[in-house]
Amino acid sequence: MSEITVTSAQQIRLNLLASLNYDTAAAAEAIKFVGDDPLKYQIFVNQLSRVTTENGLVARTTKAIKESEEALLLFDSEAGS
């Protein structure tokens, strides 16, 4: 039996799909935002767990992306300079 190898980018996408309850529309939006970047992935997942005011996974995903974009500003190389 051969071993299956999954790249880190594929693992991020699998995790996003699972985090979004296999809603492919929501996952597509999240994947487009994250772009296989581990930092964006971690921030997005954290923000997604905090979004409780939106109904539906696509709406929650959109809100989490907006919140993640704001949080990413803290990681800008110009921040704190």
mmCIF file of the N, C-alpha and C atoms, coordinates in Angstrom:
data_MODEL
# 
_entry.id   MODEL 
# 
loop_
_atom_site.group_PDB 
_atom_site.id 
_atom_site.type_symbol 
_atom_site.label_atom_id 
_atom_site.label_alt_id 
_atom_site.label_comp_id 
_atom_site.label_asym_id 
_atom_site.label_entity_id 
_atom_site.label_seq_id 
_atom_site.pdbx_PDB_ins_code 
_atom_site.Cartn_x 
_atom_site.Cartn_y 
_atom_site.Cartn_z 
_atom_site.occupancy 
_atom_site.B_iso_or_equiv 
_atom_site.pdbx_formal_charge 
_atom_site.auth_seq_id 
_atom_site.auth_comp_id 
_atom_site.auth_asym_id 
_atom_site.auth_atom_id 
_atom_site.pdbx_PDB_model_num 
ATOM 1   N N  . MET A 1 1  ? 0.847   -1.187 0.000  1.00 0.00 ? 1  MET A N  1 
ATOM 2   C CA . MET A 1 1  ? 0.000   0.000  0.000  1.00 0.00 ? 1  MET A CA 1 
ATOM 3   C C  . MET A 1 1  ? 0.888   1.245  0.000  1.00 0.00 ? 1  MET A C  1 
ATOM 4   N N  . SER A 1 2  ? 0.666   2.131  -0.921 1.00 0.00 ? 2  SER A N  1 
ATOM 5   C CA . SER A 1 2  ? 1.487   3.332  -1.015 1.00 0.00 ? 2  SER A CA 1 
ATOM 6   C C  . SER A 1 2  ? 0.970   4.425  -0.093 1.00 0.00 ? 2  SER A C  1 
ATOM 7   N N  . GLU A 1 3  ? 1.903   5.235  0.354  1.00 0.00 ? 3  GLU A N  1 
ATOM 8   C CA . GLU A 1 3  ? 1.578   6.343  1.249  1.00 0.00 ? 3  GLU A CA 1 
ATOM 9   C C  . GLU A 1 3  ? 1.086   7.539  0.438  1.00 0.00 ? 3  GLU A C  1 
ATOM 10  N N  . ILE A 1 4  ? 0.058   8.197  0.932  1.00 0.00 ? 4  ILE A N  1 
ATOM 11  C CA . ILE A 1 4  ? -0.481  9.382  0.274  1.00 0.00 ? 4  ILE A CA 1 
ATOM 12  C C  . ILE A 1 4  ? 0.205   10.606 0.860  1.00 0.00 ? 4  ILE A C  1 
ATOM 13  N N  . THR A 1 5  ? 0.714   11.440 -0.014 1.00 0.00 ? 5  THR A N  1 
ATOM 14  C CA . THR A 1 5  ? 1.387   12.655 0.421  1.00 0.00 ? 5  THR A CA 1 
ATOM 15  C C  . THR A 1 5  ? 0.521   13.860 0.072  1.00 0.00 ? 5  THR A C  1 
ATOM 16  N N  . VAL A 1 6  ? 0.349   14.736 1.048  1.00 0.00 ? 6  VAL A N  1 
ATOM 17  C CA . VAL A 1 6  ? -0.427  15.955 0.862  1.00 0.00 ? 6  VAL A CA 1 
ATOM 18  C C  . VAL A 1 6  ? 0.517   17.134 1.086  1.00 0.00 ? 6  VAL A C  1 
ATOM 19  N N  . THR A 1 7  ? 0.530   18.078 0.156  1.00 0.00 ? 7  THR A N  1 
ATOM 20  C CA . THR A 1 7  ? 1.381   19.256 0.317  1.00 0.00 ? 7  THR A CA 1 
ATOM 21  C C  . THR A 1 7  ? 0.811   20.169 1.402  1.00 0.00 ? 7  THR A C  1 
ATOM 22  N N  . SER A 1 8  ? 1.616   21.096 1.869  1.00 0.00 ? 8  SER A N  1 
ATOM 23  C CA . SER A 1 8  ? 1.130   22.036 2.889  1.00 0.00 ? 8  SER A CA 1 
ATOM 24  C C  . SER A 1 8  ? 0.001   22.899 2.340  1.00 0.00 ? 8  SER A C  1 
ATOM 25  N N  . ALA A 1 9  ? 0.081   23.275 1.072  1.00 0.00 ? 9  ALA A N  1 
ATOM 26  C CA . ALA A 1 9  ? -0.990  24.072 0.452  1.00 0.00 ? 9  ALA A CA 1 
ATOM 27  C C  . ALA A 1 9  ? -2.279  23.267 0.391  1.00 0.00 ? 9  ALA A C  1 
ATOM 28  N N  . GLN A 1 10 ? -2.168  21.991 0.025  1.00 0.00 ? 10 GLN A N  1 
ATOM 29  C CA . GLN A 1 10 ? -3.352  21.134 -0.012 1.00 0.00 ? 10 GLN A CA 1 
ATOM 30  C C  . GLN A 1 10 ? -3.932  20.945 1.384  1.00 0.00 ? 10 GLN A C  1 
ATOM 31  N N  . GLN A 1 11 ? -3.065  20.831 2.393  1.00 0.00 ? 11 GLN A N  1 
ATOM 32  C CA . GLN A 1 11 ? -3.541  20.657 3.764  1.00 0.00 ? 11 GLN A CA 1 
ATOM 33  C C  . GLN A 1 11 ? -4.296  21.885 4.237  1.00 0.00 ? 11 GLN A C  1 
ATOM 34  N N  . ILE A 1 12 ? -3.811  23.061 3.897  1.00 0.00 ? 12 ILE A N  1 
ATOM 35  C CA . ILE A 1 12 ? -4.518  24.296 4.247  1.00 0.00 ? 12 ILE A CA 1 
ATOM 36  C C  . ILE A 1 12 ? -5.906  24.285 3.609  1.00 0.00 ? 12 ILE A C  1 
ATOM 37  N N  . ARG A 1 13 ? -5.987  23.914 2.351  1.00 0.00 ? 13 ARG A N  1 
ATOM 38  C CA . ARG A 1 13 ? -7.274  23.886 1.648  1.00 0.00 ? 13 ARG A CA 1 
ATOM 39  C C  . ARG A 1 13 ? -8.213  22.846 2.245  1.00 0.00 ? 13 ARG A C  1 
ATOM 40  N N  . LEU A 1 14 ? -7.682  21.674 2.591  1.00 0.00 ? 14 LEU A N  1 
ATOM 41  C CA . LEU A 1 14 ? -8.502  20.655 3.246  1.00 0.00 ? 14 LEU A CA 1 
ATOM 42  C C  . LEU A 1 14 ? -9.023  21.152 4.582  1.00 0.00 ? 14 LEU A C  1 
ATOM 43  N N  . ASN A 1 15 ? -8.156  21.820 5.343  1.00 0.00 ? 15 ASN A N  1 
ATOM 44  C CA . ASN A 1 15 ? -8.566  22.354 6.647  1.00 0.00 ? 15 ASN A CA 1 
ATOM 45  C C  . ASN A 1 15 ? -9.638  23.430 6.494  1.00 0.00 ? 15 ASN A C  1 
ATOM 46  N N  . LEU A 1 16 ? -9.485  24.290 5.501  1.00 0.00 ? 16 LEU A N  1 
ATOM 47  C CA . LEU A 1 16 ? -10.502 25.319 5.263  1.00 0.00 ? 16 LEU A CA 1 
ATOM 48  C C  . LEU A 1 16 ? -11.833 24.683 4.893  1.00 0.00 ? 16 LEU A C  1 
ATOM 49  N N  . LEU A 1 17 ? -11.792 23.707 4.024  1.00 0.00 ? 17 LEU A N  1 
ATOM 50  C CA . LEU A 1 17 ? -13.011 23.015 3.621  1.00 0.00 ? 17 LEU A CA 1 
ATOM 51  C C  . LEU A 1 17 ? -13.703 22.389 4.831  1.00 0.00 ? 17 LEU A C  1 
ATOM 52  N N  . ALA A 1 18 ? -12.936 21.749 5.690  1.00 0.00 ? 18 ALA A N  1 
ATOM 53  C CA . ALA A 1 18 ? -13.504 21.134 6.892  1.00 0.00 ? 18 ALA A CA 1 
ATOM 54  C C  . ALA A 1 18 ? -14.029 22.197 7.857  1.00 0.00 ? 18 ALA A C  1 
ATOM 55  N N  . SER A 1 19 ? -13.278 23.280 8.032  1.00 0.00 ? 19 SER A N  1 
ATOM 56  C CA . SER A 1 19 ? -13.701 24.359 8.945  1.00 0.00 ? 19 SER A CA 1 
ATOM 57  C C  . SER A 1 19 ? -15.015 24.990 8.505  1.00 0.00 ? 19 SER A C  1 
ATOM 58  N N  . LEU A 1 20 ? -15.269 24.944 7.206  1.00 0.00 ? 20 LEU A N  1 
ATOM 59  C CA . LEU A 1 20 ? -16.474 25.544 6.646  1.00 0.00 ? 20 LEU A CA 1 
ATOM 60  C C  . LEU A 1 20 ? -17.532 24.487 6.329  1.00 0.00 ? 20 LEU A C  1 
ATOM 61  N N  . ASN A 1 21 ? -17.462 23.380 7.044  1.00 0.00 ? 21 ASN A N  1 
ATOM 62  C CA . ASN A 1 21 ? -18.465 22.312 6.935  1.00 0.00 ? 21 ASN A CA 1 
ATOM 63  C C  . ASN A 1 21 ? -18.690 21.857 5.494  1.00 0.00 ? 21 ASN A C  1 
ATOM 64  N N  . TYR A 1 22 ? -17.627 21.837 4.726  1.00 0.00 ? 22 TYR A N  1 
ATOM 65  C CA . TYR A 1 22 ? -17.648 21.365 3.336  1.00 0.00 ? 22 TYR A CA 1 
ATOM 66  C C  . TYR A 1 22 ? -18.577 22.172 2.435  1.00 0.00 ? 22 TYR A C  1 
ATOM 67  N N  . ASP A 1 23 ? -18.834 23.427 2.811  1.00 0.00 ? 23 ASP A N  1 
ATOM 68  C CA . ASP A 1 23 ? -19.574 24.349 1.950  1.00 0.00 ? 23 ASP A CA 1 
ATOM 69  C C  . ASP A 1 23 ? -18.575 24.862 0.911  1.00 0.00 ? 23 ASP A C  1 
ATOM 70  N N  . THR A 1 24 ? -18.699 24.388 -0.322 1.00 0.00 ? 24 THR A N  1 
ATOM 71  C CA . THR A 1 24 ? -17.701 24.712 -1.329 1.00 0.00 ? 24 THR A CA 1 
ATOM 72  C C  . THR A 1 24 ? -17.694 26.186 -1.735 1.00 0.00 ? 24 THR A C  1 
ATOM 73  N N  . ALA A 1 25 ? -18.831 26.852 -1.670 1.00 0.00 ? 25 ALA A N  1 
ATOM 74  C CA . ALA A 1 25 ? -18.877 28.285 -1.998 1.00 0.00 ? 25 ALA A CA 1 
ATOM 75  C C  . ALA A 1 25 ? -18.099 29.079 -0.949 1.00 0.00 ? 25 ALA A C  1 
ATOM 76  N N  . ALA A 1 26 ? -18.321 28.768 0.309  1.00 0.00 ? 26 ALA A N  1 
ATOM 77  C CA . ALA A 1 26 ? -17.608 29.457 1.385  1.00 0.00 ? 26 ALA A CA 1 
ATOM 78  C C  . ALA A 1 26 ? -16.117 29.108 1.327  1.00 0.00 ? 26 ALA A C  1 
ATOM 79  N N  . ALA A 1 27 ? -15.817 27.852 1.088  1.00 0.00 ? 27 ALA A N  1 
ATOM 80  C CA . ALA A 1 27 ? -14.417 27.428 1.022  1.00 0.00 ? 27 ALA A CA 1 
ATOM 81  C C  . ALA A 1 27 ? -13.687 28.110 -0.133 1.00 0.00 ? 27 ALA A C  1 
ATOM 82  N N  . ALA A 1 28 ? -14.349 28.273 -1.260 1.00 0.00 ? 28 ALA A N  1 
ATOM 83  C CA . ALA A 1 28 ? -13.723 28.942 -2.404 1.00 0.00 ? 28 ALA A CA 1 
ATOM 84  C C  . ALA A 1 28 ? -13.341 30.376 -2.058 1.00 0.00 ? 28 ALA A C  1 
ATOM 85  N N  . GLU A 1 29 ? -14.224 31.073 -1.340 1.00 0.00 ? 29 GLU A N  1 
ATOM 86  C CA . GLU A 1 29 ? -13.912 32.440 -0.909 1.00 0.00 ? 29 GLU A CA 1 
ATOM 87  C C  . GLU A 1 29 ? -12.729 32.455 0.056  1.00 0.00 ? 29 GLU A C  1 
ATOM 88  N N  . ALA A 1 30 ? -12.738 31.529 0.999  1.00 0.00 ? 30 ALA A N  1 
ATOM 89  C CA . ALA A 1 30 ? -11.654 31.462 1.978  1.00 0.00 ? 30 ALA A CA 1 
ATOM 90  C C  . ALA A 1 30 ? -10.330 31.112 1.305  1.00 0.00 ? 30 ALA A C  1 
ATOM 91  N N  . ILE A 1 31 ? -10.355 30.168 0.382  1.00 0.00 ? 31 ILE A N  1 
ATOM 92  C CA . ILE A 1 31 ? -9.141  29.766 -0.323 1.00 0.00 ? 31 ILE A CA 1 
ATOM 93  C C  . ILE A 1 31 ? -8.592  30.923 -1.157 1.00 0.00 ? 31 ILE A C  1 
ATOM 94  N N  . LYS A 1 32 ? -9.484  31.666 -1.783 1.00 0.00 ? 32 LYS A N  1 
ATOM 95  C CA . LYS A 1 32 ? -9.058  32.834 -2.568 1.00 0.00 ? 32 LYS A CA 1 
ATOM 96  C C  . LYS A 1 32 ? -8.370  33.856 -1.667 1.00 0.00 ? 32 LYS A C  1 
ATOM 97  N N  . PHE A 1 33 ? -8.909  34.071 -0.474 1.00 0.00 ? 33 PHE A N  1 
ATOM 98  C CA . PHE A 1 33 ? -8.310  35.026 0.454  1.00 0.00 ? 33 PHE A CA 1 
ATOM 99  C C  . PHE A 1 33 ? -6.984  34.499 1.014  1.00 0.00 ? 33 PHE A C  1 
ATOM 100 N N  . VAL A 1 34 ? -6.982  33.287 1.499  1.00 0.00 ? 34 VAL A N  1 
ATOM 101 C CA . VAL A 1 34 ? -5.802  32.730 2.174  1.00 0.00 ? 34 VAL A CA 1 
ATOM 102 C C  . VAL A 1 34 ? -4.646  32.546 1.196  1.00 0.00 ? 34 VAL A C  1 
ATOM 103 N N  . GLY A 1 35 ? -4.946  32.080 -0.014 1.00 0.00 ? 35 GLY A N  1 
ATOM 104 C CA . GLY A 1 35 ? -3.892  31.915 -1.004 1.00 0.00 ? 35 GLY A CA 1 
ATOM 105 C C  . GLY A 1 35 ? -2.770  30.994 -0.547 1.00 0.00 ? 35 GLY A C  1 
ATOM 106 N N  . ASP A 1 36 ? -3.049  30.009 0.270  1.00 0.00 ? 36 ASP A N  1 
ATOM 107 C CA . ASP A 1 36 ? -2.084  29.030 0.772  1.00 0.00 ? 36 ASP A CA 1 
ATOM 108 C C  . ASP A 1 36 ? -1.044  29.637 1.719  1.00 0.00 ? 36 ASP A C  1 
ATOM 109 N N  . ASP A 1 37 ? -1.316  30.815 2.251  1.00 0.00 ? 37 ASP A N  1 
ATOM 110 C CA . ASP A 1 37 ? -0.414  31.479 3.194  1.00 0.00 ? 37 ASP A CA 1 
ATOM 111 C C  . ASP A 1 37 ? -0.749  31.021 4.618  1.00 0.00 ? 37 ASP A C  1 
ATOM 112 N N  . PRO A 1 38 ? 0.197   30.407 5.327  1.00 0.00 ? 38 PRO A N  1 
ATOM 113 C CA . PRO A 1 38 ? -0.089  29.895 6.667  1.00 0.00 ? 38 PRO A CA 1 
ATOM 114 C C  . PRO A 1 38 ? -0.541  30.969 7.666  1.00 0.00 ? 38 PRO A C  1 
ATOM 115 N N  . LEU A 1 39 ? 0.024   32.169 7.587  1.00 0.00 ? 39 LEU A N  1 
ATOM 116 C CA . LEU A 1 39 ? -0.385  33.242 8.492  1.00 0.00 ? 39 LEU A CA 1 
ATOM 117 C C  . LEU A 1 39 ? -1.821  33.659 8.216  1.00 0.00 ? 39 LEU A C  1 
ATOM 118 N N  . LYS A 1 40 ? -2.151  33.871 6.949  1.00 0.00 ? 40 LYS A N  1 
ATOM 119 C CA . LYS A 1 40 ? -3.526  34.235 6.598  1.00 0.00 ? 40 LYS A CA 1 
ATOM 120 C C  . LYS A 1 40 ? -4.497  33.133 7.005  1.00 0.00 ? 40 LYS A C  1 
ATOM 121 N N  . TYR A 1 41 ? -4.072  31.882 6.837  1.00 0.00 ? 41 TYR A N  1 
ATOM 122 C CA . TYR A 1 41 ? -4.924  30.760 7.229  1.00 0.00 ? 41 TYR A CA 1 
ATOM 123 C C  . TYR A 1 41 ? -5.221  30.810 8.723  1.00 0.00 ? 41 TYR A C  1 
ATOM 124 N N  . GLN A 1 42 ? -4.182  30.967 9.535  1.00 0.00 ? 42 GLN A N  1 
ATOM 125 C CA . GLN A 1 42 ? -4.374  30.958 10.983 1.00 0.00 ? 42 GLN A CA 1 
ATOM 126 C C  . GLN A 1 42 ? -5.237  32.126 11.437 1.00 0.00 ? 42 GLN A C  1 
ATOM 127 N N  . ILE A 1 43 ? -4.997  33.291 10.895 1.00 0.00 ? 43 ILE A N  1 
ATOM 128 C CA . ILE A 1 43 ? -5.801  34.461 11.258 1.00 0.00 ? 43 ILE A CA 1 
ATOM 129 C C  . ILE A 1 43 ? -7.251  34.248 10.824 1.00 0.00 ? 43 ILE A C  1 
ATOM 130 N N  . PHE A 1 44 ? -7.460  33.750 9.606  1.00 0.00 ? 44 PHE A N  1 
ATOM 131 C CA . PHE A 1 44 ? -8.825  33.526 9.120  1.00 0.00 ? 44 PHE A CA 1 
ATOM 132 C C  . PHE A 1 44 ? -9.581  32.546 10.011 1.00 0.00 ? 44 PHE A C  1 
ATOM 133 N N  . VAL A 1 45 ? -8.962  31.425 10.332 1.00 0.00 ? 45 VAL A N  1 
ATOM 134 C CA . VAL A 1 45 ? -9.631  30.415 11.163 1.00 0.00 ? 45 VAL A CA 1 
ATOM 135 C C  . VAL A 1 45 ? -9.991  30.998 12.532 1.00 0.00 ? 45 VAL A C  1 
ATOM 136 N N  . ASN A 1 46 ? -9.076  31.775 13.096 1.00 0.00 ? 46 ASN A N  1 
ATOM 137 C CA . ASN A 1 46 ? -9.365  32.413 14.389 1.00 0.00 ? 46 ASN A CA 1 
ATOM 138 C C  . ASN A 1 46 ? -10.520 33.398 14.272 1.00 0.00 ? 46 ASN A C  1 
ATOM 139 N N  . GLN A 1 47 ? -10.517 34.191 13.231 1.00 0.00 ? 47 GLN A N  1 
ATOM 140 C CA . GLN A 1 47 ? -11.600 35.160 13.040 1.00 0.00 ? 47 GLN A CA 1 
ATOM 141 C C  . GLN A 1 47 ? -12.928 34.456 12.763 1.00 0.00 ? 47 GLN A C  1 
ATOM 142 N N  . LEU A 1 48 ? -12.894 33.384 11.984 1.00 0.00 ? 48 LEU A N  1 
ATOM 143 C CA . LEU A 1 48 ? -14.116 32.644 11.674 1.00 0.00 ? 48 LEU A CA 1 
ATOM 144 C C  . LEU A 1 48 ? -14.800 32.152 12.947 1.00 0.00 ? 48 LEU A C  1 
ATOM 145 N N  . SER A 1 49 ? -14.014 31.708 13.896 1.00 0.00 ? 49 SER A N  1 
ATOM 146 C CA . SER A 1 49 ? -14.604 31.216 15.148 1.00 0.00 ? 49 SER A CA 1 
ATOM 147 C C  . SER A 1 49 ? -15.235 32.339 15.964 1.00 0.00 ? 49 SER A C  1 
ATOM 148 N N  . ARG A 1 50 ? -14.838 33.579 15.699 1.00 0.00 ? 50 ARG A N  1 
ATOM 149 C CA . ARG A 1 50 ? -15.366 34.731 16.431 1.00 0.00 ? 50 ARG A CA 1 
ATOM 150 C C  . ARG A 1 50 ? -16.609 35.336 15.788 1.00 0.00 ? 50 ARG A C  1 
ATOM 151 N N  . VAL A 1 51 ? -16.835 35.050 14.511 1.00 0.00 ? 51 VAL A N  1 
ATOM 152 C CA . VAL A 1 51 ? -17.975 35.636 13.793 1.00 0.00 ? 51 VAL A CA 1 
ATOM 153 C C  . VAL A 1 51 ? -19.235 34.859 14.152 1.00 0.00 ? 51 VAL A C  1 
ATOM 154 N N  . THR A 1 52 ? -20.125 35.525 14.870 1.00 0.00 ? 52 THR A N  1 
ATOM 155 C CA . THR A 1 52 ? -21.369 34.875 15.294 1.00 0.00 ? 52 THR A CA 1 
ATOM 156 C C  . THR A 1 52 ? -22.600 35.670 14.878 1.00 0.00 ? 52 THR A C  1 
ATOM 157 N N  . THR A 1 53 ? -22.389 36.850 14.318 1.00 0.00 ? 53 THR A N  1 
ATOM 158 C CA . THR A 1 53 ? -23.518 37.723 13.997 1.00 0.00 ? 53 THR A CA 1 
ATOM 159 C C  . THR A 1 53 ? -24.095 37.478 12.606 1.00 0.00 ? 53 THR A C  1 
ATOM 160 N N  . GLU A 1 54 ? -23.379 36.719 11.777 1.00 0.00 ? 54 GLU A N  1 
ATOM 161 C CA . GLU A 1 54 ? -23.815 36.492 10.396 1.00 0.00 ? 54 GLU A CA 1 
ATOM 162 C C  . GLU A 1 54 ? -24.501 35.138 10.274 1.00 0.00 ? 54 GLU A C  1 
ATOM 163 N N  . ASN A 1 55 ? -25.535 35.076 9.427  1.00 0.00 ? 55 ASN A N  1 
ATOM 164 C CA . ASN A 1 55 ? -26.203 33.819 9.145  1.00 0.00 ? 55 ASN A CA 1 
ATOM 165 C C  . ASN A 1 55 ? -25.678 33.251 7.839  1.00 0.00 ? 55 ASN A C  1 
ATOM 166 N N  . GLY A 1 56 ? -25.429 31.970 7.799  1.00 0.00 ? 56 GLY A N  1 
ATOM 167 C CA . GLY A 1 56 ? -24.934 31.324 6.591  1.00 0.00 ? 56 GLY A CA 1 
ATOM 168 C C  . GLY A 1 56 ? -23.422 31.349 6.531  1.00 0.00 ? 56 GLY A C  1 
ATOM 169 N N  . LEU A 1 57 ? -22.860 30.281 5.994  1.00 0.00 ? 57 LEU A N  1 
ATOM 170 C CA . LEU A 1 57 ? -21.401 30.165 5.961  1.00 0.00 ? 57 LEU A CA 1 
ATOM 171 C C  . LEU A 1 57 ? -20.726 31.156 5.022  1.00 0.00 ? 57 LEU A C  1 
ATOM 172 N N  . VAL A 1 58 ? -21.355 31.474 3.907  1.00 0.00 ? 58 VAL A N  1 
ATOM 173 C CA . VAL A 1 58 ? -20.739 32.433 2.990  1.00 0.00 ? 58 VAL A CA 1 
ATOM 174 C C  . VAL A 1 58 ? -20.679 33.810 3.649  1.00 0.00 ? 58 VAL A C  1 
ATOM 175 N N  . ALA A 1 59 ? -21.738 34.215 4.317  1.00 0.00 ? 59 ALA A N  1 
ATOM 176 C CA . ALA A 1 59 ? -21.750 35.499 5.020  1.00 0.00 ? 59 ALA A CA 1 
ATOM 177 C C  . ALA A 1 59 ? -20.735 35.512 6.159  1.00 0.00 ? 59 ALA A C  1 
ATOM 178 N N  . ARG A 1 60 ? -20.642 34.408 6.906  1.00 0.00 ? 60 ARG A N  1 
ATOM 179 C CA . ARG A 1 60 ? -19.649 34.310 7.985  1.00 0.00 ? 60 ARG A CA 1 
ATOM 180 C C  . ARG A 1 60 ? -18.239 34.374 7.422  1.00 0.00 ? 60 ARG A C  1 
ATOM 181 N N  . THR A 1 61 ? -18.032 33.715 6.290  1.00 0.00 ? 61 THR A N  1 
ATOM 182 C CA . THR A 1 61 ? -16.723 33.713 5.652  1.00 0.00 ? 61 THR A CA 1 
ATOM 183 C C  . THR A 1 61 ? -16.342 35.116 5.199  1.00 0.00 ? 61 THR A C  1 
ATOM 184 N N  . THR A 1 62 ? -17.270 35.818 4.577  1.00 0.00 ? 62 THR A N  1 
ATOM 185 C CA . THR A 1 62 ? -17.020 37.186 4.118  1.00 0.00 ? 62 THR A CA 1 
ATOM 186 C C  . THR A 1 62 ? -16.657 38.090 5.289  1.00 0.00 ? 62 THR A C  1 
ATOM 187 N N  . LYS A 1 63 ? -17.390 37.976 6.378  1.00 0.00 ? 63 LYS A N  1 
ATOM 188 C CA . LYS A 1 63 ? -17.117 38.783 7.568  1.00 0.00 ? 63 LYS A CA 1 
ATOM 189 C C  . LYS A 1 63 ? -15.753 38.418 8.155  1.00 0.00 ? 63 LYS A C  1 
ATOM 190 N N  . ALA A 1 64 ? -15.440 37.132 8.216  1.00 0.00 ? 64 ALA A N  1 
ATOM 191 C CA . ALA A 1 64 ? -14.151 36.694 8.754  1.00 0.00 ? 64 ALA A CA 1 
ATOM 192 C C  . ALA A 1 64 ? -12.996 37.185 7.879  1.00 0.00 ? 64 ALA A C  1 
ATOM 193 N N  . ILE A 1 65 ? -13.198 37.225 6.572  1.00 0.00 ? 65 ILE A N  1 
ATOM 194 C CA . ILE A 1 65 ? -12.169 37.751 5.676  1.00 0.00 ? 65 ILE A CA 1 
ATOM 195 C C  . ILE A 1 65 ? -11.934 39.225 5.956  1.00 0.00 ? 65 ILE A C  1 
ATOM 196 N N  . LYS A 1 66 ? -13.006 39.999 6.114  1.00 0.00 ? 66 LYS A N  1 
ATOM 197 C CA . LYS A 1 66 ? -12.860 41.431 6.415  1.00 0.00 ? 66 LYS A CA 1 
ATOM 198 C C  . LYS A 1 66 ? -12.120 41.634 7.739  1.00 0.00 ? 66 LYS A C  1 
ATOM 199 N N  . GLU A 1 67 ? -12.487 40.863 8.737  1.00 0.00 ? 67 GLU A N  1 
ATOM 200 C CA . GLU A 1 67 ? -11.816 40.959 10.039 1.00 0.00 ? 67 GLU A CA 1 
ATOM 201 C C  . GLU A 1 67 ? -10.349 40.536 9.926  1.00 0.00 ? 67 GLU A C  1 
ATOM 202 N N  . SER A 1 68 ? -10.078 39.531 9.122  1.00 0.00 ? 68 SER A N  1 
ATOM 203 C CA . SER A 1 68 ? -8.706  39.056 8.930  1.00 0.00 ? 68 SER A CA 1 
ATOM 204 C C  . SER A 1 68 ? -7.853  40.100 8.225  1.00 0.00 ? 68 SER A C  1 
ATOM 205 N N  . GLU A 1 69 ? -8.431  40.767 7.239  1.00 0.00 ? 69 GLU A N  1 
ATOM 206 C CA . GLU A 1 69 ? -7.694  41.817 6.535  1.00 0.00 ? 69 GLU A CA 1 
ATOM 207 C C  . GLU A 1 69 ? -7.276  42.918 7.505  1.00 0.00 ? 69 GLU A C  1 
ATOM 208 N N  . GLU A 1 70 ? -8.160  43.265 8.423  1.00 0.00 ? 70 GLU A N  1 
ATOM 209 C CA . GLU A 1 70 ? -7.821  44.280 9.430  1.00 0.00 ? 70 GLU A CA 1 
ATOM 210 C C  . GLU A 1 70 ? -6.718  43.775 10.353 1.00 0.00 ? 70 GLU A C  1 
ATOM 211 N N  . ALA A 1 71 ? -6.806  42.514 10.772 1.00 0.00 ? 71 ALA A N  1 
ATOM 212 C CA . ALA A 1 71 ? -5.795  41.953 11.670 1.00 0.00 ? 71 ALA A CA 1 
ATOM 213 C C  . ALA A 1 71 ? -4.438  41.843 10.982 1.00 0.00 ? 71 ALA A C  1 
ATOM 214 N N  . LEU A 1 72 ? -4.433  41.558 9.690  1.00 0.00 ? 72 LEU A N  1 
ATOM 215 C CA . LEU A 1 72 ? -3.176  41.428 8.963  1.00 0.00 ? 72 LEU A CA 1 
ATOM 216 C C  . LEU A 1 72 ? -2.381  42.726 8.922  1.00 0.00 ? 72 LEU A C  1 
ATOM 217 N N  . LEU A 1 73 ? -3.065  43.836 9.081  1.00 0.00 ? 73 LEU A N  1 
ATOM 218 C CA . LEU A 1 73 ? -2.351  45.118 9.111  1.00 0.00 ? 73 LEU A CA 1 
ATOM 219 C C  . LEU A 1 73 ? -1.356  45.165 10.267 1.00 0.00 ? 73 LEU A C  1 
ATOM 220 N N  . LEU A 1 74 ? -1.628  44.419 11.314 1.00 0.00 ? 74 LEU A N  1 
ATOM 221 C CA . LEU A 1 74 ? -0.726  44.365 12.464 1.00 0.00 ? 74 LEU A CA 1 
ATOM 222 C C  . LEU A 1 74 ? 0.582   43.651 12.109 1.00 0.00 ? 74 LEU A C  1 
ATOM 223 N N  . PHE A 1 75 ? 0.573   42.878 11.037 1.00 0.00 ? 75 PHE A N  1 
ATOM 224 C CA . PHE A 1 75 ? 1.753   42.119 10.639 1.00 0.00 ? 75 PHE A CA 1 
ATOM 225 C C  . PHE A 1 75 ? 2.509   42.783 9.491  1.00 0.00 ? 75 PHE A C  1 
ATOM 226 N N  . ASP A 1 76 ? 2.020   43.925 9.064  1.00 0.00 ? 76 ASP A N  1 
ATOM 227 C CA . ASP A 1 76 ? 2.675   44.662 7.988  1.00 0.00 ? 76 ASP A CA 1 
ATOM 228 C C  . ASP A 1 76 ? 4.083   45.046 8.456  1.00 0.00 ? 76 ASP A C  1 
ATOM 229 N N  . SER A 1 77 ? 5.041   44.942 7.571  1.00 0.00 ? 77 SER A N  1 
ATOM 230 C CA . SER A 1 77 ? 6.425   45.264 7.932  1.00 0.00 ? 77 SER A CA 1 
ATOM 231 C C  . SER A 1 77 ? 6.603   46.717 8.348  1.00 0.00 ? 77 SER A C  1 
ATOM 232 N N  . GLU A 1 78 ? 5.659   47.570 7.951  1.00 0.00 ? 78 GLU A N  1 
ATOM 233 C CA . GLU A 1 78 ? 5.717   48.982 8.316  1.00 0.00 ? 78 GLU A CA 1 
ATOM 234 C C  . GLU A 1 78 ? 5.117   49.242 9.701  1.00 0.00 ? 78 GLU A C  1 
ATOM 235 N N  . ALA A 1 79 ? 4.358   48.263 10.234 1.00 0.00 ? 79 ALA A N  1 
ATOM 236 C CA . ALA A 1 79 ? 3.694   48.443 11.529 1.00 0.00 ? 79 ALA A CA 1 
ATOM 237 C C  . ALA A 1 79 ? 4.739   48.621 12.618 1.00 0.00 ? 79 ALA A C  1 
ATOM 238 N N  . GLY A 1 80 ? 4.496   49.543 13.455 1.00 0.00 ? 80 GLY A N  1 
ATOM 239 C CA . GLY A 1 80 ? 5.380   49.782 14.581 1.00 0.00 ? 80 GLY A CA 1 
ATOM 240 C C  . GLY A 1 80 ? 6.593   50.616 14.254 1.00 0.00 ? 80 GLY A C  1 
ATOM 241 N N  . SER A 1 81 ? 6.742   51.041 13.020 1.00 0.00 ? 81 SER A N  1 
ATOM 242 C CA . SER A 1 81 ? 7.904   51.846 12.642 1.00 0.00 ? 81 SER A CA 1 
ATOM 243 C C  . SER A 1 81 ? 7.608   53.309 12.779 1.00 0.00 ? 81 SER A C  1 
# 
